[in-house]
Amino acid sequence: MNRRKFLHLSALTAPLLSVKNALANGFEGTTKPIIISTWDSGMPVNAAAWKVLSTKGTALDAVEAGAIYMENQIDCCVGLGGYPDRDGIVTLDSCIMDHKANIGAVAGLERIKHPVSVARKVMEKTPHVILVGAGAQQFALENGFTLESGELSESAKKAYAEWLKTSEYKPVINIENKKQNGPFAPAFFNDGTPNHDTMGLVAMDSFGNLSGAVTTSGMAYKLHGRVGDSPIIGAGLFVDNEVGAATSSGTGEEVIRICGTHLVVEFMRQGNSPEMACKKAVQRIVNRDKAKAKTLQVGFLAMNKKGQYGAYAIQKGFVFSVKSNNENQIHQSKFLI
């Protein structure tokens, strides 16, 4: 084959190879706007965010709207209705990040209903990145937020009273999916304490810009003052508008150890698909302590600048939700163990 024929053939086959590679990674094409979120509970979260995205709103406004929806629910894992720490106090963590790397976060926030909106105020009105505890609450009150009752929700009261009988701390992986018996229900659980996974979401708007948010009440019956990965930029959430964005759910301490979402984005920068980038980050956790990894759950969820998405988890049971003009469904994540 002469050089001219070779170049001509290469030009014809390159697009086909791109399509083949995209299909191999679960992508049938790209679209915007698009919103992805952790867990099957992300379906109504995505719907709330879609109200913003479908009217050419920004990704930043969309992820805040989605997180607010979840914070309004009485749920084990997010918002003031979540399960408390071992002292019987609900503390909330949240962060938000836009396409210009503007960031804000709160941790250990008590009696404020929408930590994601407080995090956005931190981003927009202060020179700081993160406020914690009493200082975060004071800032919220100074910016128009209302101090809510510190009383536990009925479901949290019952769960906490039951836990106090033994006061044993044994997290359950994939707690969100334990509530369902459908095709996405996990095969593996420990007996014991609910593992409070987060609501993490990433969106791309009609302008092609990315933003993300995370909100959680943290692990149930944690030590008072414990902070996981959720409000930490680069751990629970990272956005790079040139490359992509990622969020995580599961045992936050393990995500923090590897700067998980930043790592996922860097793997995408190297040319990996979102799914492969998530897999490599999961592998990093497992390789550090393979025996311990069998008792853990961490799932990463990512989207690249093309609007392609993917996820990977340590254990079976991690699922995620997707909403775009082309689809509105729950996906089962692949897993390592």
C-alpha positions in Angstrom: 0.0 0.0 0.0 1.4 3.4 -1.0 1.4 6.4 1.4 -1.5 8.1 -0.3 -3.8 5.1 -0.1 -2.8 4.5 3.6 -3.7 8.1 4.5 -7.0 7.9 2.7 -7.9 4.6 4.4 -6.9 6.0 7.8 -9.2 9.0 7.2 -12.1 6.7 6.5 -11.6 4.3 9.4 -10.8 6.7 12.2 -14.4 7.9 12.7 -15.5 4.2 12.7 -13.0 3.4 15.4 -14.2 6.3 17.4 -17.7 5.1 17.2 -16.6 1.6 18.1 -14.7 2.8 21.1 -17.6 4.9 22.3 -20.1 2.0 22.0 -17.6 -0.2 23.9 -17.8 2.2 26.8 -21.5 2.4 26.8 -21.9 5.6 24.8 -24.3 5.9 21.9 -23.5 9.6 21.3 -23.2 12.9 23.2 -25.9 15.3 24.2 -26.3 18.5 26.2 -27.8 19.5 28.5 -27.3 16.4 30.7 -27.5 15.7 34.4 -26.1 12.6 36.2 -26.5 11.7 39.9 -25.7 9.0 42.4 -28.2 6.3 43.3 -31.7 5.6 42.1 -32.9 8.4 44.3 -31.2 10.6 41.8 -34.2 10.2 39.4 -36.3 12.9 41.1 -33.2 14.9 41.8 -32.4 14.9 38.1 -36.0 16.0 37.4 -35.6 19.0 39.6 -32.4 19.9 38.0 -33.9 19.4 34.5 -36.4 22.1 35.1 -33.4 24.5 35.0 -31.4 22.8 32.3 -34.3 22.4 29.9 -34.9 26.2 29.9 -31.2 27.0 29.1 -30.4 27.6 32.7 -26.9 27.1 34.0 -25.4 23.9 35.3 -24.6 25.6 38.6 -28.3 26.6 39.2 -29.3 23.0 38.1 -27.1 21.1 40.6 -28.2 23.4 43.4 -31.9 22.8 42.5 -31.3 19.1 42.4 -29.5 19.1 45.8 -32.2 21.2 47.4 -34.9 18.7 46.3 -33.0 16.0 48.1 -32.5 18.1 51.2 -36.2 18.5 51.4 -36.9 14.8 51.7 -37.1 12.8 54.9 -34.2 10.4 54.2 -31.6 8.5 56.1 -28.8 10.0 54.3 -29.4 13.6 53.3 -30.8 16.7 55.0 -32.1 17.4 58.4 -34.3 14.2 58.3 -31.1 12.1 58.2 -29.8 9.9 60.9 -27.7 11.6 63.7 -24.2 11.2 65.0 -23.6 9.1 68.1 -24.5 12.1 70.3 -28.0 12.3 68.6 -27.2 15.4 66.5 -27.7 15.7 62.8 -24.8 17.5 61.1 -24.8 18.3 57.4 -22.0 18.6 54.8 -22.2 20.0 51.3 -20.1 21.5 48.5 -20.7 23.1 45.1 -18.3 23.9 42.2 -18.8 25.7 38.9 -17.1 25.7 35.5 -14.7 28.5 36.6 -13.4 26.5 39.6 -15.3 28.7 42.0 -16.0 26.6 45.1 -17.8 26.7 48.4 -18.5 24.2 51.1 -19.8 23.7 54.6 -19.2 20.9 57.1 -20.7 20.0 60.5 -23.6 22.4 59.8 -26.5 22.1 62.3 -30.2 23.1 62.1 -30.0 24.7 58.6 -32.2 23.1 56.0 -30.2 23.7 52.8 -26.5 23.3 53.3 -25.9 23.3 49.5 -27.3 26.8 49.3 -25.1 27.9 52.2 -22.1 26.4 50.4 -23.0 28.5 47.3 -23.1 31.6 49.5 -19.7 30.8 50.9 -18.5 30.5 47.2 -20.1 33.8 46.1 -19.8 36.0 49.2 -16.6 35.1 51.0 -12.9 34.8 50.2 -13.0 31.3 51.8 -13.6 27.8 50.5 -15.1 26.0 53.5 -16.9 27.0 56.7 -17.5 24.5 59.5 -19.6 24.0 62.6 -20.9 27.0 64.6 -19.1 29.4 62.2 -21.0 27.9 59.2 -24.3 28.2 61.1 -23.5 31.8 62.0 -22.7 32.6 58.4 -26.0 31.0 57.3 -28.1 33.0 59.7 -26.4 36.2 58.7 -27.3 35.5 55.1 -31.0 34.9 55.6 -31.2 31.2 56.4 -33.6 30.1 59.2 -32.6 28.1 62.2 -34.7 24.9 62.2 -35.6 22.7 65.1 -32.9 20.4 66.2 -35.4 17.6 66.8 -34.9 14.3 65.0 -37.3 13.1 62.3 -39.5 10.2 63.4 -37.6 7.7 61.4 -34.3 9.0 62.7 -35.6 8.8 66.3 -36.6 5.2 66.0 -33.3 4.2 64.3 -31.2 6.1 66.9 -33.1 4.5 69.8 -32.5 1.1 68.3 -28.8 1.8 67.8 -28.4 3.0 71.4 -29.2 -0.5 72.6 -25.8 -1.7 71.5 -24.0 1.5 70.3 -22.1 -0.7 67.8 -20.7 1.0 64.7 -21.0 -1.5 61.8 -21.7 0.4 58.5 -23.9 -1.2 55.8 -22.8 -0.8 52.3 -25.2 0.4 49.6 -27.8 1.4 52.1 -29.8 3.3 49.6 -30.5 0.2 47.5 -31.4 -1.9 50.5 -34.8 -0.3 50.3 -35.5 -1.9 47.0 -35.8 -5.5 45.7 -35.6 -4.8 42.0 -32.8 -5.5 39.5 -30.4 -3.1 41.1 -30.7 -4.4 44.6 -27.2 -5.3 45.9 -26.1 -8.8 46.8 -24.0 -8.0 49.8 -24.7 -6.3 53.1 -23.2 -6.3 56.5 -25.5 -6.3 59.5 -25.5 -3.1 61.5 -25.4 0.6 61.0 -26.6 2.4 57.8 -23.7 3.7 55.7 -24.9 7.2 54.9 -24.0 7.7 51.2 -24.2 11.0 49.6 -26.3 12.6 46.9 -23.7 13.8 44.3 -24.6 15.3 41.0 -22.9 16.7 38.0 -24.5 18.6 35.1 -23.5 20.0 31.7 -25.7 22.9 30.5 -26.7 24.0 27.0 -23.5 26.2 26.9 -21.3 23.1 27.5 -20.3 24.2 31.0 -20.0 21.8 33.9 -20.9 22.2 37.5 -21.4 19.8 40.4 -22.8 19.6 44.0 -22.8 17.1 46.9 -25.0 17.0 49.9 -25.2 14.6 52.8 -25.9 14.1 56.5 -22.8 11.9 56.7 -22.4 8.4 58.2 -24.9 7.5 60.9 -23.7 7.5 64.5 -20.3 8.9 63.5 -18.2 10.7 66.1 -19.5 14.2 66.6 -17.3 16.4 64.3 -16.5 13.7 61.8 -16.3 15.0 58.2 -16.2 12.7 55.2 -15.3 13.3 51.6 -18.6 15.0 50.6 -17.7 18.7 51.3 -14.0 18.3 50.3 -13.2 19.6 46.8 -11.1 16.9 45.0 -12.5 14.2 47.2 -16.3 14.1 47.0 -16.5 16.5 44.0 -14.2 17.9 41.4 -15.0 19.9 38.2 -12.5 20.9 35.5 -14.4 22.5 32.6 -11.7 21.6 30.1 -11.8 17.9 30.9 -14.8 16.8 32.9 -16.3 16.3 36.4 -16.7 13.6 39.0 -18.5 12.8 42.3 -18.3 9.9 44.7 -20.4 8.0 47.2 -19.5 5.5 49.9 -16.9 5.4 52.6 -15.6 9.0 52.6 -12.4 8.2 54.4 -11.2 6.0 51.6 -12.1 8.6 49.0 -10.1 11.3 50.9 -7.0 9.0 51.0 -6.7 9.1 47.2 -8.2 12.5 46.5 -10.7 10.4 44.5 -12.6 12.7 42.3 -9.6 14.8 41.4 -7.9 11.5 40.5 -10.8 10.5 38.3 -10.7 13.8 36.4 -6.9 13.5 35.9 -7.4 10.0 34.5 -9.9 11.5 32.0 -7.3 14.2 31.2 -5.0 11.3 30.2 -7.6 10.2 27.6 -9.5 7.5 29.6 -13.2 7.3 29.3 -15.3 8.3 32.3 -15.9 4.6 33.2 -12.3 3.7 32.9 -11.2 6.7 34.9 -13.6 5.7 37.7 -12.4 2.1 37.5 -8.7 3.1 37.9 -9.6 5.2 40.9 -11.5 2.3 42.5 -8.5 0.1 41.8 -6.3 2.5 43.7 -8.4 2.1 46.8 -8.6 -1.7 46.5 -4.8 -2.1 45.9 -4.1 -0.1 49.0 -5.7 -2.8 51.3 -7.4 -5.6 49.4 -8.7 -7.3 52.6 -10.3 -4.1 53.9 -11.8 -3.3 50.5 -14.0 -6.3 50.7 -15.8 -4.6 53.6 -16.1 -1.2 51.9 -18.2 0.4 49.2 -17.0 3.4 47.2 -18.5 4.4 43.9 -17.3 7.1 41.5 -19.5 8.7 38.8 -18.0 10.9 36.1 -18.8 12.9 33.0 -16.3 14.2 30.4 -16.5 17.4 28.4 -18.2 15.6 25.6 -21.1 14.7 27.8 -20.1 11.0 28.0 -20.6 9.4 31.4 -19.6 6.4 33.4 -19.2 4.9 36.8 -17.4 2.2 38.7 -17.6 0.8 42.3 -15.8 -1.5 44.6 -18.9 -3.7 45.3 -22.0 -4.6 43.4 -25.0 -2.4 44.1 -23.9 1.1 43.2 -26.3 2.7 40.7 -26.7 6.1 39.1 -29.3 8.1 37.4 -29.1 10.0 34.0 -31.4 12.6 32.5 -30.9 14.2 29.0 -33.0 14.8 26.0 -32.3 11.2 24.9 -32.7 9.3 28.1 -34.1 9.2 31.6 -33.1 6.1 33.4 -31.1 4.3 36.1 -27.9 2.5 35.3 -26.1 -0.3 37.2 -22.5 0.5 37.8 -19.8 -2.1 37.0 -17.8 -3.2 40.1 -14.4 -4.6 40.9 -15.1 -7.2 43.7 
